[in-house]
Amino acid sequence: MKHLFHTIIILIFCIFFGGVAFYSILLPDNAFSELENRNLRLFPTLSYNRVTSGRFMTETEEYVSDQIALRDKWVMIKAFGERFTGKTENNGIYFATDDTLIRHIPEPDTAVLKENIQYLNRFVSQTTVPVYFALIPTAASVWQDKLPYGAPVLDEDALIAALYNQTNAAVIDIASILSEHQTESIYYRTDHHWTSLGAFYGANAILQEFNLKPLQLTQYEETIVATEFYGTNYSSACAWWTTPDMISTYVPEQNQKIISNFTGKNEPGNLYVPTYLNGKNKYSYFLGGTQPLCIVSSETEGPRLLLIRDSYADCLAPFLSERFSEIHLFDLRYNHSSVQDYINDNAIDTVLVLYSLSNYITDTNQSFLVQ
């Protein structure tokens, strides 16, 4: 009887997994996962070099994993299982309080940080205009009280202070002003970026160092443009039970002109691109997402700012456009042209190197500051 029971169990498993495998073969391959917000592995190219190096088998395993039938359902079940069994994180994302997902920030590579600061200091010494440096702390630091008990946390305040002490650029303390407003919705709950409200406070910290008139939140009307935003942390954790975020704007699009001229053409753009609100990557609503170079020109009388930046600057730019006549957003990840030549050719008055700390500690493109 016991032998019969074991045989039945084995048959059930064989039928189940055989059925899943057969169904997976019949289904067309998916190139992208909306849930995980990433490209899926397609069937690898077969070649002698790929087989002998072992790369073909590795990619085949990835292909089978990515293209298994009902993949999203298995991913969701795994994430729920992690949560149900009492685990505090999944794929590097903490299940924090207040229905919040917070990304774990690992200890940085000191060699990368040393090089990045050296490149910045060389840039300062070679540049004739003032250079400012600002780092934006992550939600793991500002919202540390939301993290699970005992979760390891990088001391971002100490790290930022140490980097500021090593640079010859003028520094801007954004961490302090964000900490003062930590009870507010200054970061998304499902994404790693700061919200428009967080960017507002960051803009005022910048304006204060530039001796420019601060912005008043009471002068703006918050406009909610999306209520179903699931960001990068959601995609990594696959925490399908999490309440979606809202995306808001404050600065109206009226006196600004957007020019993206990396290709040498004057191609008008917009502060906000509503078509992105219909897809997964809703944060690209701000400025239209990743661009090697974007110029925001306003009717404001003010200096011309060159902003060496990451994606946190996308929702910051509308606020800065209230005090700067031009903001040139320069992304070193995709724009490897000479920064010095750009400063000279565009009559730049001042430079701000602005990054989120999580991006700066891993960035390997700072050498393009001084090429």
Buried (B, 14 or more C-beta within 10 A) or exposed (E): EEEEEEEEEEEEEEEEEEEBEEEBEEEEEBEEBEBBBEEBBBEBEEEEEBEEEEBBEEBBEBBEEBBBBEBBEBBBBEBBEBBEEEEBBBBEBBBBEEBBBBBBBEEBEEEBBEBBBBBBBBBBEEBEBBBBBBBBBBBBBBBBEBBBEEBEBBEBBEBBBEBBEBBBBBBBBBBEBBBEBBEEBBBBBBBBBBBBBBBBBBBBBBBBBBEBEEBEEEEBEEEEBBEEBBBBBBBBBBBBEBEBBBBBBBBEEEEBBBBBEBEEEEEEBBBBBEEBBEEBBBBBBBBBBBBBBBBBBBEBEBBBBBBBBBBBBBBBBBBBBBBBBBBBBBBBBEBEBEBBEBBEEEEBBBBBBBBBBBBBBBBEBBBBBBE
